[in-house]
Amino acid sequence: MKAAELQGIFVPAATPFTQDGALDEASFDRYVRHLLAHDIQGIVINGTTGESPTAAWEEVERLVTRARAVMAETGHALPIIVGTGTNDTRTTVRRTELARRLGADAALVVVPYYSKPSQAGIVEHFRRASETGLPVIAYEVPSRTGVRLQPDTAASILALDGVIGLKDSSGGTELLEALAARTGKPVLCGEDADFLAMLRLGAAGGMLASANVRTDAFVRVYRQIRGGSAEQAERTFGALLPLIRLLFEESNPAPLKWLLAAQGIIASDTLRLPLMPVSPALQAKLAQTLREL
């Protein structure tokens, strides 16, 4: 995968589980077919929305294999991006190498969490991952990692030959604005509520959990901005904001899984502990949203 291909809407896939917590491959196949019915540019497996902290690597391999099979069956050939990042550089490198052998098109590598490494340590982490031969998309999400990339650090990471772009979930536009004149590599919005603002400032697209639900509308926002129809994009995105807020009212992907199960796209909204199903109060709000959809 090349940097120029990081344009448009990429959907982070949820991981369906049976009620006893096993991987639900039948639901996953049905779910991937549903995503492929829309004009998206790629699918992310084993990202935050896929509950990556609780997934065994063998399960990730099965999901990638199933996604490829469904694409072949339906005549699609979209990029598959696999989350390989951990807070341990050796494990991250090993998983990125395994993803390359598996035929992934790129790796999504999160800034190493928990350890709170120095900015120099973060750059070296990405350098090692980028040397595996699989294109790397760096993933900045300080609300989950406990450390924030400085603009100089992000620019240094993007300057690495094997890094093709950045997923920016920093919770604002400051990093994107700081990088605008310093790198030619694409930045994808990863903070759903900031999608329109980031597109206006030059983001190449979005990697958005909410795009699992109103995929067509998120694609439309992207096209409207690219086509110069800013006012139409504002109206389209404004209609999406209540859904986005609901999907993040409790920890992602719990609300999303509830909606997917309620629509029959996956069989169950089961999550793996420590995540829990959504509260009854949020279920009522989501049910109302589903009726409106």
Backbone hydrogen bonds, N-H to C=O, Kabsch-Sander energy under -0.5 kcal/mol:
donor,donor_aa,acceptor,acceptor_aa,energy
5,E,2,K,-1.8
6,L,3,A,-1.9
7,Q,5,E,-2.0
8,G,204,A,-2.1
10,F,8,G,-0.5
10,F,206,G,-2.8
11,V,42,G,-2.3
13,A,11,V,-0.6
13,A,44,V,-2.9
15,T,49,T,-0.5
18,T,22,A,-2.8
21,G,18,T,-2.3
24,D,16,P,-2.5
25,E,23,L,-0.9
28,F,24,D,-2.0
29,D,25,E,-2.6
30,R,26,A,-2.0
31,Y,27,S,-2.7
32,V,28,F,-2.7
33,R,29,D,-2.1
34,H,30,R,-1.8
35,L,31,Y,-2.1
36,L,32,V,-2.5
37,A,33,R,-0.7
37,A,34,H,-0.8
38,H,35,L,-1.8
40,I,38,H,-2.0
41,Q,9,I,-3.3
42,G,9,I,-0.7
43,I,79,P,-2.0
44,V,11,V,-2.6
45,I,43,I,-0.5
45,I,81,I,-3.0
51,E,48,T,-1.8
52,S,47,G,-1.5
54,T,51,E,-1.9
55,A,52,S,-1.1
59,E,56,A,-0.7
60,V,56,A,-1.7
61,E,57,W,-2.4
62,R,58,E,-1.7
63,L,59,E,-2.3
64,V,60,V,-2.5
65,T,61,E,-2.4
66,R,62,R,-2.5
67,A,63,L,-2.7
68,R,64,V,-2.3
69,A,65,T,-2.1
70,V,66,R,-2.5
71,M,67,A,-2.2
72,A,68,R,-2.5
73,E,69,A,-2.3
74,T,70,V,-1.9
75,G,71,M,-1.0
76,H,71,M,-2.7
81,I,43,I,-2.8
81,I,79,P,-0.5
82,V,106,A,-2.4
83,G,45,I,-2.9
84,T,82,V,-0.5
84,T,108,L,-1.8
85,G,108,L,-1.3
89,T,87,N,-0.5
92,T,88,D,-2.4
93,V,89,T,-2.7
94,R,90,R,-2.4
95,R,91,T,-2.7
96,T,92,T,-2.4
97,E,93,V,-2.4
98,L,94,R,-2.3
99,A,95,R,-2.4
100,R,96,T,-1.9
101,R,97,E,-2.1
102,L,98,L,-1.7
103,G,99,A,-0.6
103,G,100,R,-1.1
104,A,99,A,-2.5
105,D,80,I,-2.6
106,A,80,I,-1.1
107,A,135,P,-2.8
108,L,82,V,-2.3
109,V,107,A,-0.7
109,V,137,I,-2.6
110,V,108,L,-0.6
111,V,139,Y,-2.3
114,Y,145,T,-1.2
115,S,113,Y,-3.2
122,I,118,S,-1.9
123,V,119,Q,-2.0
124,E,120,A,-2.1
125,H,121,G,-2.1
126,F,122,I,-2.1
127,R,123,V,-2.3
128,R,124,E,-2.4
129,A,125,H,-1.9
130,S,126,F,-2.5
131,E,127,R,-0.9
131,E,128,R,-0.6
132,T,129,A,-1.4
133,G,130,S,-0.7
136,V,162,G,-2.6
137,I,107,A,-3.3
138,A,136,V,-0.6
138,A,165,G,-2.3
139,Y,109,V,-2.0
140,E,138,A,-0.5
140,E,167,K,-2.7
141,V,139,Y,-0.7
144,R,141,V,-2.1
145,T,141,V,-1.7
146,G,142,P,-2.0
154,A,150,Q,-2.7
155,A,151,P,-2.5
156,S,152,D,-2.1
157,I,153,T,-2.4
158,L,154,A,-2.5
159,A,155,A,-1.3
160,L,157,I,-1.4
163,V,160,L,-1.4
164,I,136,V,-2.6
164,I,162,G,-0.6
165,G,136,V,-0.9
166,L,186,P,-1.8
167,K,138,A,-3.6
168,D,166,L,-0.7
168,D,188,L,-3.1
169,S,140,E,-2.8
169,S,167,K,-0.8
177,E,173,T,-2.6
178,A,174,E,-2.4
179,L,175,L,-1.9
180,A,176,L,-1.3
182,R,179,L,-2.2
183,T,179,L,-1.2
188,L,166,L,-3.3
189,C,205,G,-2.7
190,G,168,D,-2.6
191,E,168,D,-0.7
192,D,190,G,-0.7
194,D,191,E,-2.2
195,F,192,D,-1.6
198,M,194,D,-2.7
199,L,195,F,-2.4
200,R,196,L,-2.2
201,L,197,A,-1.0
202,G,199,L,-1.7
203,A,198,M,-2.9
204,A,187,V,-2.5
205,G,187,V,-0.6
206,G,8,G,-2.3
207,M,189,C,-3.0
208,L,10,F,-1.2
208,L,206,G,-0.5
211,A,208,L,-0.9
212,N,209,A,-1.9
213,V,210,S,-2.1
214,R,210,S,-1.1
217,A,214,R,-0.5
218,F,214,R,-2.0
219,V,215,T,-2.3
220,R,216,D,-2.0
221,V,217,A,-2.3
222,Y,218,F,-2.0
223,R,219,V,-2.5
224,Q,220,R,-2.8
225,I,221,V,-2.2
226,R,222,Y,-2.3
227,G,223,R,-2.1
228,G,225,I,-1.3
229,S,224,Q,-3.1
230,A,228,G,-1.0
233,A,229,S,-2.2
234,E,230,A,-2.2
235,R,231,E,-1.9
236,T,232,Q,-2.7
237,F,233,A,-2.9
238,G,234,E,-2.3
239,A,235,R,-1.6
240,L,236,T,-0.7
240,L,237,F,-0.9
241,L,237,F,-1.3
244,I,240,L,-2.3
245,R,241,L,-2.7
246,L,242,P,-2.0
247,L,243,L,-2.5
248,F,244,I,-0.9
248,F,245,R,-0.6
249,E,246,L,-1.4
250,E,246,L,-0.5
254,A,251,S,-2.0
257,K,253,P,-3.1
258,W,254,A,-1.9
259,L,255,P,-2.0
260,L,256,L,-2.7
261,A,257,K,-2.6
262,A,258,W,-2.4
263,Q,259,L,-1.6
264,G,261,A,-1.3
265,I,260,L,-2.1
266,I,260,L,-1.0
275,L,272,R,-1.8
283,Q,279,S,-2.5
284,A,280,P,-2.0
285,K,281,A,-1.5
286,L,282,L,-2.9
287,A,283,Q,-2.6
288,Q,284,A,-1.8
289,T,285,K,-2.2
290,L,286,L,-2.6
291,R,287,A,-2.0
292,E,288,Q,-2.0
293,L,289,T,-2.3
